[in-house]
Amino acid sequence: MPGLREVQYYLAGLWLLIRLDPRGFRYLDLSERGVNRSFWAIAWCLPPMGISWLWWRQVFLRSMPPEADVGFAFYVRLGFVELANWFVPLVFAGLLLLAFRMGERFAPVVVSVNWLGVPLSYINGLLLATVVFLPGSVGLVSLLLLAFMLAQVFVLARILRMICHGHPLMVGAMTLAMLVPSMILSEYLQHFLGIYPV
């Protein structure tokens, strides 16, 4: 598992890419080994994922009778949704790149998106933790979450712009491929698995 110093190195590369500085690619391991190691980002995201699960448990139980509770299976299902949201957008991105004969750019997409998930998960976890421990902050946090979502789209588009060499249509299509399927799939799976608030 990559250590903190290594993760910081990758994040420094992403920051350069967000600033449209091509030197950022030098900080990322784009080899096959680097692609495989980038999935350790999931392990790095487990703490903020746990916070989001606690928040979702609160939301879910609010829609249930007072005596209702959730068991271990509830968290297993949430974990399944998280994994689906992590992998399915990458599959869509890969298919899109193959369709446009740009398959060689799949490795930079996977590495960048995986490691980008780490800071985004911690920011999201911090906002949700505020709701969990300070229920009166829901209104403010809702606004901050909206701003965070817009920032996420902006940051992702900037990185994809560097990977796709500035092709605007490709950047737009890739950004949508990374975000829209995840939103649709998340709600569908939550309903299907019975973990969506009634």
C-alpha positions in Angstrom: 0.0 0.0 0.0 1.5 3.4 -0.9 2.5 5.5 2.1 1.6 9.0 2.9 4.7 10.5 1.2 3.9 8.7 -2.0 0.3 9.8 -2.0 1.4 13.4 -1.4 3.7 13.1 -4.4 0.8 11.9 -6.6 -1.4 14.7 -5.3 1.3 17.2 -6.1 1.2 16.0 -9.7 -2.6 16.3 -9.8 -2.4 19.8 -8.5 0.0 20.7 -11.4 -2.4 19.1 -13.9 -5.3 21.1 -12.4 -3.2 24.2 -13.1 -2.7 22.9 -16.7 0.9 22.3 -16.1 2.1 19.2 -18.0 4.9 18.6 -15.5 2.2 17.0 -13.4 2.4 13.8 -15.4 6.0 13.3 -14.2 4.7 12.9 -10.7 2.3 10.1 -11.6 3.2 6.4 -12.2 1.4 5.7 -15.5 2.9 2.2 -15.9 0.8 -0.9 -15.6 2.1 -1.3 -12.0 1.1 2.3 -11.3 -2.4 1.7 -12.6 -2.8 -1.3 -10.4 -1.3 0.5 -7.3 -3.6 3.5 -7.9 -6.5 1.3 -6.7 -5.0 1.5 -3.2 -6.7 4.9 -3.2 -9.8 3.0 -2.2 -8.2 1.9 1.0 -7.0 5.5 1.6 -10.7 6.6 1.2 -12.1 4.1 3.8 -12.1 6.6 6.8 -14.2 9.3 5.0 -16.4 6.5 3.5 -17.1 5.4 7.0 -18.3 8.9 7.9 -20.5 9.0 4.9 -22.0 5.7 5.8 -22.8 6.9 9.3 -24.5 10.0 7.8 -26.5 7.7 5.4 -27.5 5.5 8.4 -28.9 8.6 10.1 -30.8 9.7 6.9 -32.1 6.1 6.4 -33.3 5.6 10.0 -35.1 9.0 10.0 -37.4 7.5 7.4 -38.1 4.3 9.4 -40.2 3.6 12.6 -38.4 4.7 15.8 -37.6 1.2 16.9 -35.9 0.3 13.6 -32.2 -0.3 13.3 -29.7 -1.5 10.7 -27.3 -4.4 10.9 -24.0 -5.3 9.3 -25.7 -6.1 6.0 -26.6 -2.5 5.6 -22.9 -1.5 5.6 -22.0 -4.3 3.2 -24.6 -3.0 0.8 -23.2 0.5 1.1 -19.8 -0.8 0.4 -21.0 -2.5 -2.7 -22.5 0.7 -3.9 -19.2 2.5 -3.2 -17.3 0.0 -5.2 -19.7 0.1 -8.1 -19.4 3.9 -8.2 -15.7 3.6 -8.2 -15.3 1.1 -11.0 -18.3 1.6 -13.4 -17.3 5.2 -14.4 -13.8 3.9 -15.3 -15.4 1.2 -17.5 -17.5 3.9 -19.3 -14.4 6.1 -19.7 -12.4 3.1 -21.1 -15.2 2.3 -23.6 -15.4 5.9 -24.7 -11.6 6.1 -25.2 -11.7 2.9 -27.2 -14.5 4.3 -29.4 -12.4 7.3 -30.2 -9.2 5.3 -30.7 -7.6 6.9 -27.7 -7.0 3.8 -25.6 -3.5 4.8 -24.7 -4.9 7.5 -22.5 -6.8 5.1 -20.3 -3.9 4.6 -17.9 -3.5 8.4 -17.2 -7.3 8.6 -16.6 -7.4 5.7 -14.2 -4.3 6.9 -12.2 -5.5 10.5 -12.1 -9.1 9.7 -11.2 -8.2 7.1 -8.6 -5.8 9.4 -6.7 -8.1 12.4 -7.1 -10.7 10.4 -5.2 -8.6 10.6 -2.1 -8.8 14.4 -1.4 -12.3 14.6 -2.7 -13.5 11.8 -0.4 -11.9 13.5 2.6 -13.5 16.9 1.8 -16.9 15.2 1.4 -16.3 13.2 4.6 -15.5 16.4 6.5 -18.7 18.1 5.3 -20.9 15.1 6.2 -19.2 14.8 9.6 -20.3 18.3 10.2 -23.9 17.3 9.6 -23.6 14.2 11.7 -22.1 16.0 14.8 -23.8 19.4 14.3 -27.3 18.7 13.0 -28.1 22.4 13.0 -25.6 23.0 10.2 -27.6 21.2 7.5 -28.5 24.3 5.6 -24.9 25.7 5.4 -23.4 22.3 4.6 -26.0 21.8 1.8 -24.7 24.9 0.2 -21.1 23.8 0.7 -21.9 20.4 -0.8 -23.3 22.1 -3.9 -20.2 24.2 -4.2 -18.1 21.1 -3.7 -19.9 19.3 -6.5 -19.3 22.2 -8.9 -15.6 22.3 -7.9 -15.4 18.6 -8.4 -16.7 18.9 -12.0 -14.2 21.8 -12.6 -11.2 19.9 -11.3 -12.0 16.7 -13.1 -12.5 18.6 -16.4 -9.2 20.4 -16.0 -7.3 17.1 -15.5 -9.1 15.4 -18.4 -8.3 18.4 -20.5 -4.6 17.7 -20.0 -5.0 14.0 -20.6 -7.1 14.5 -23.8 -4.9 17.3 -25.1 -7.6 19.9 -24.9 -10.2 18.4 -27.2 -13.3 20.1 -25.8 -15.9 17.5 -27.0 -13.8 14.7 -25.7 -13.2 16.4 -22.4 -17.0 17.1 -22.0 -17.9 13.5 -22.9 -15.3 12.1 -20.6 -16.4 14.3 -17.7 -20.0 13.2 -18.2 -18.9 9.6 -18.4 -17.1 9.9 -15.1 -20.0 11.6 -13.2 -23.4 10.8 -14.7 -23.3 7.0 -14.6 -22.2 7.1 -11.0 -25.1 9.3 -9.9 -27.7 7.2 -11.8 -26.2 3.9 -10.6 -25.9 5.0 -7.0 -29.6 5.8 -6.7 -30.6 2.6 -8.6 -28.5 0.4 -6.4 -29.7 2.0 -3.2 -33.3 1.4 -4.2 -32.5 -2.2 -5.4 -30.6 -3.1 -2.2 -33.2 -1.6 0.1 -30.9 1.1 1.6 -32.7 4.1 0.2 -34.7 6.3 2.6 -38.4 5.7 2.1 
